[in-house]
Amino acid sequence: MLDRSGHKGGLSYGQKIFLLATLPLVLAMAMLSFLVTNEARVMSQREIAGLEAQLIAAKREELKNYLSIARTAFGPIYGNALPDDEGAKTRVAQILAAMTYGTDGFFFVYDYDGKNIVSPRQTWLIEKNWAGLRDTEGTPVVDSLIATARQGSGFHSYVWPKPSTGRDGRMITYVIGLQDWRWAIGTGVFIDDVLASVAAARQTTEARVQRTFLYIGAVTAASVLVVFLSGLFLNIRERRLADAKLKALTQRIFDTQEEERGRVARELHDSISQMLVGVRYTLELARKRLTSGDGRAGESLDQGIDNLNGAIQEVRRISRDLRPGVLDDLGLGPALQALTEEFGKRTGIETAFETVVFRNRLDQDAKIALYRIAQEALTNIERHSGATKVTMFVRGTKSGAVLRIEDNGRGMPATRSDGLGLRNMAERVERLDGTLRILSTKTGTMIEAQVPLTHMLPPTGATKASA
């Protein structure tokens, strides 16, 4: 069939080549886009669900600790009272009414008939029967609390007005039963902050997924344009450019990892106070025991101090592993020395560190790479070598800088010669255009990393720090 110009209709040869080159690319990118975004969304939702579960579990543990403190306060009175001892009931009610905490924290008491006995922040509830009360979502409140207390103890979640604002909020309560008095005693905590954090995380995740989808679409469009302009012919220059782009991408990945480690270290340091809530409860228990003359006060105090010291040491260790401040403040030599000494103290392995002051200063990329290589090497020694002695040496040379780690362990089996840790070391050195040597025998292993002179910065008047 001919068109108006006398040529056969249909696609030209060039158009067919273009379609053959671009259609598989477009289809592959479309499938990749779907798989990546779907997998990212699934993984993110799983992580968010895990985060929500952890936060809720922390809140529940907090409520248990509050009830434990309250029970410690009124336990002697309840334990020595008869079921009809009204005086004892009054004293316990007064103790619970006085035990408020935070902005919205308080203890409440209902008898098994539904009558409120204690509600210090919402006094309009007191002396009224609230059996059959439901929240705005139709969830039974008082009846469920009483049923849980009859069974001993448990949690219940419902919507309840905040005492500080009067607005409804999601609340988790923990209730216990005093069976002799037919009392349900409990306390609750509002989890609006948890729900808000989870919602924000979901929104952020969805935004990232959308951005990823757009990025893939943009890459696809750019790729189609490149195919259209350059065809199917690839030359050496294009391959070199591709290699350079891959190298730059690797650099950005490592940079992102370092930034993320710094951010995680700061977040762990800032949020670790939540982990210390349990320590605070232990110390408060010690104070109450001391006030009441309980001989176990010293035991509780010692336990709280030990736990606190352990938490502090854990924070310091995590922060130091993620991003050692001494690396930025004092340089590579002091950072490696501190790393070696801490390794020796923690593992009991004899360590020795030697260095020669550099005349020139390593740039940031080289310092980070050599420090991470040392970390990876010490980790492998601790886990696999069985060594009793480790020597680390770092110095500047005419051709750059060299880091050497040696141990007297059992050597490296062939099955681990291409492990993830060693591949990470090799990739870090290769990114710096350096070399990595690994010599392993039955009597020990030597790892040596060298970086070229291009990563040594000449000293200036403003910069006098050593490597």
SVG drawing of the C-alpha trace seen along z (x, -y; Angstrom):
<svg xmlns="http://www.w3.org/2000/svg" viewBox="-25 -31 83 54">
<polyline fill="none" stroke="black" stroke-width="0.4" points="0.0,0.0 1.4,-3.4 1.0,-6.8 0.5,-10.1 4.2,-10.5 4.4,-7.1 6.2,-5.3 5.0,-2.2 3.1,-2.9 4.1,-1.7 7.1,-2.3 10.5,-3.1 13.6,-1.0 14.8,-3.7 11.5,-3.9 11.5,-0.1 15.0,-0.2 13.9,-3.0 10.8,-1.0 12.8,2.2 15.2,0.3 12.8,-1.8 9.8,0.5 11.7,3.0 13.2,0.2 9.9,-1.5 8.3,1.8 11.2,2.7 11.2,-0.7 7.4,-0.5 7.7,2.9 10.7,1.7 8.8,-1.4 5.8,0.7 8.0,3.2 10.2,0.6 7.4,-1.6 5.3,1.3 8.2,3.0 9.2,-0.4 5.6,-1.0 5.3,2.5 8.6,2.4 7.9,-1.1 4.5,-0.2 6.0,2.9 8.6,0.7 6.0,-1.9 3.7,0.9 6.7,2.2 7.5,-1.3 3.9,-1.8 3.9,1.5 7.1,0.6 5.8,-2.8 2.5,-1.3 4.4,1.4 6.6,-1.3 3.4,-3.1 1.9,0.1 5.1,0.8 5.0,-2.8 1.4,-2.2 2.4,1.0 5.2,-0.8 2.8,-3.6 0.4,-1.0 3.3,0.8 4.3,-2.5 0.7,-3.1 0.3,0.4 3.5,-0.1 2.1,-3.2 -1.2,-1.7 -0.3,1.9 0.4,2.0 -3.0,0.4 -4.9,2.7 -3.1,5.8 -3.9,5.2 -7.6,4.1 -10.8,6.1 -13.2,6.0 -15.5,3.6 -12.9,1.3 -14.2,-2.1 -11.3,-4.0 -8.8,-2.0 -10.7,-2.6 -10.8,-6.3 -7.0,-6.5 -6.3,-4.5 -8.6,-6.8 -6.9,-9.8 -3.5,-8.4 -4.6,-7.7 -6.2,-11.0 -3.0,-12.8 -0.9,-10.7 -1.1,-12.8 1.7,-13.1 2.3,-15.1 -0.4,-17.2 -3.1,-14.5 -1.9,-11.7 -4.0,-10.4 -5.3,-7.3 -9.0,-6.4 -11.1,-4.0 -14.5,-2.4 -16.3,0.1 -17.6,3.2 -21.1,1.7 -19.8,-1.2 -19.6,-4.0 -16.6,-6.3 -14.6,-6.7 -11.4,-8.5 -10.9,-10.8 -8.8,-13.8 -8.6,-15.6 -12.2,-15.0 -14.0,-15.4 -17.4,-15.5 -17.2,-11.7 -16.9,-11.1 -19.8,-9.5 -21.7,-8.8 -22.5,-5.5 -21.1,-5.1 -22.1,-1.6 -22.9,-1.2 -20.8,-4.3 -19.5,-4.2 -17.1,-6.5 -17.9,-8.4 -17.0,-5.4 -19.4,-3.1 -16.7,-1.3 -17.8,-0.2 -15.6,-2.0 -16.5,-1.4 -18.0,2.0 -14.9,3.2 -12.6,1.8 -14.6,3.6 -14.6,6.8 -10.8,6.6 -10.3,5.9 -12.4,8.9 -10.0,11.0 -7.0,9.6 -5.5,7.0 -5.3,5.9 -5.3,3.1 -8.2,1.3 -8.2,-1.4 -11.0,-3.9 -11.6,-7.6 -11.7,-9.9 -11.6,-13.6 -8.2,-15.0 -8.3,-16.8 -6.0,-19.5 -8.0,-20.5 -11.3,-18.7 -10.8,-17.4 -11.3,-13.7 -8.1,-11.6 -7.2,-8.0 -6.3,-6.6 -4.7,-3.3 -5.5,-2.3 -4.1,0.4 -6.4,1.6 -6.0,4.0 -8.6,5.4 -8.7,5.3 -11.0,8.3 -11.6,7.9 -12.9,4.3 -14.4,4.9 -12.4,2.0 -11.0,1.5 -7.9,-0.7 -6.3,-2.0 -4.4,-4.8 -4.1,-5.7 -2.0,-7.6 -3.0,-9.4 -1.3,-8.1 -2.1,-11.0 1.6,-11.7 2.2,-8.1 -0.6,-8.2 0.5,-11.6 4.1,-10.3 2.9,-7.2 0.6,-9.3 3.5,-11.7 5.7,-8.7 3.1,-7.3 2.7,-10.6 6.5,-10.9 6.7,-7.4 4.0,-8.0 5.7,-11.2 9.0,-9.4 7.3,-6.6 5.7,-9.2 9.0,-10.9 10.6,-7.6 8.0,-6.9 8.5,-10.4 12.3,-9.9 11.9,-6.6 9.6,-8.2 12.1,-11.0 14.9,-8.5 12.8,-6.6 12.0,-9.7 15.6,-10.7 16.7,-7.2 14.2,-7.2 15.5,-10.6 19.1,-9.3 18.1,-6.3 16.3,-8.4 19.3,-10.8 22.2,-8.4 20.7,-5.2 22.1,-1.8 25.7,-2.7 27.8,-2.9 31.4,-4.1 34.3,-4.1 33.6,-7.6 30.0,-6.8 31.2,-3.8 33.7,-6.0 31.0,-8.5 28.8,-5.6 31.6,-4.4 32.1,-8.0 28.4,-8.3 28.4,-4.9 31.4,-6.0 29.7,-9.3 26.6,-7.4 28.7,-5.1 30.2,-8.2 26.8,-9.7 25.7,-6.4 28.6,-6.4 28.1,-10.0 24.4,-9.4 25.3,-6.4 27.7,-8.6 25.1,-11.4 22.5,-8.8 24.8,-7.4 25.3,-10.8 21.6,-11.5 20.8,-8.2 23.5,-8.8 21.9,-12.2 18.5,-10.7 19.6,-7.8 21.3,-10.3 18.2,-12.6 15.6,-9.9 17.5,-7.6 15.8,-9.3 12.7,-7.3 14.8,-4.2 15.7,-5.6 12.1,-5.8 12.5,-2.3 15.5,-3.5 13.5,-6.4 10.8,-4.1 13.4,-2.0 14.9,-5.1 11.4,-6.3 10.7,-2.9 14.0,-3.2 12.9,-6.6 9.6,-5.3 11.2,-2.3 13.6,-4.6 10.8,-6.8 8.9,-3.9 12.0,-2.4 12.1,0.6 15.5,2.3 15.4,3.0 15.8,-0.7 19.6,-0.3 19.1,2.7 16.7,0.8 19.0,-2.3 22.0,-0.2 20.0,1.5 18.8,-1.9 22.3,-3.3 23.7,-0.2 21.0,-0.4 21.6,-4.1 25.3,-3.6 24.7,-0.8 22.3,-3.0 24.9,-5.9 27.6,-3.6 25.4,-2.1 24.6,-5.6 28.2,-6.5 29.2,-3.3 26.5,-3.6 27.2,-7.2 30.9,-6.6 30.4,-3.6 28.1,-5.5 30.1,-8.7 33.1,-9.2 33.5,-12.8 37.2,-12.4 37.6,-11.7 36.3,-15.2 37.8,-17.0 41.3,-15.5 41.9,-13.5 42.4,-10.0 45.3,-9.0 43.6,-9.8 40.3,-8.3 42.0,-5.0 43.9,-5.0 40.7,-5.4 39.0,-2.7 41.9,-0.3 41.9,-1.0 38.2,-0.6 38.4,2.7 41.0,4.0 39.1,3.1 35.8,4.6 37.3,7.9 40.3,8.5 42.5,8.8 46.0,7.3 46.2,4.3 49.0,2.0 48.7,-1.1 51.5,-3.0 51.4,-6.1 53.7,-8.6 52.5,-12.2 51.6,-13.1 53.2,-16.2 50.1,-16.5 46.5,-16.2 44.1,-13.5 40.9,-14.7 37.5,-13.8 36.8,-11.0 40.1,-9.2 39.8,-9.6 36.3,-8.1 37.3,-5.3 40.3,-4.3 38.4,-4.5 35.6,-2.3 38.1,0.2 39.7,0.3 36.3,0.8 35.4,3.6 38.8,5.3 38.4,5.2 34.9,6.6 36.1,9.5 38.9,10.2 36.6,10.2 34.0,12.5 36.2,15.0 39.9,14.9 40.4,16.1 43.4,13.8 45.0,12.8 47.0,9.8 46.2,7.1 48.5,4.4 47.4,1.3 49.7,-1.0 49.0,-4.2 51.3,-6.7 51.9,-8.9 54.2,-7.9 55.7,-9.6 52.9,-8.1 50.0,-8.8 48.9,-7.1 48.9,-3.5 46.8,-1.7 47.9,1.8 46.1,4.2 47.7,7.5 46.5,10.2 47.8,13.6 44.6,15.5 43.7,18.6 43.7,16.9 40.9,16.5 39.2,19.5 38.6,19.5 34.8,19.3 35.1,15.9 37.7,14.4 34.9,12.7 32.6,11.8 30.6,8.7 33.0,7.0 36.0,7.5 33.9,6.4 33.1,3.2 36.7,2.6 37.7,3.1 34.9,0.8 36.0,-2.0 39.6,-1.7 38.7,-1.4 36.6,-4.6 39.7,-6.4 41.8,-4.9 43.8,-3.1 44.8,0.5 43.9,3.1 46.1,6.1 45.1,9.1 47.6,11.7 46.2,14.6 47.9,17.7 47.2,20.2 49.2,17.9 47.5,14.6 46.1,12.1 47.4,8.8 45.2,6.2 46.8,3.1 45.0,0.2 46.8,-2.5 45.3,-5.7 47.1,-7.8 48.8,-11.2 45.8,-12.9 43.9,-12.5 46.6,-14.3 45.9,-18.0 48.8,-20.4 49.0,-22.2 47.6,-25.8 47.7,-28.6 44.1,-28.0 44.4,-24.2 47.1,-22.7 45.4,-19.6 47.1,-16.2 45.5,-13.3"/>
</svg>
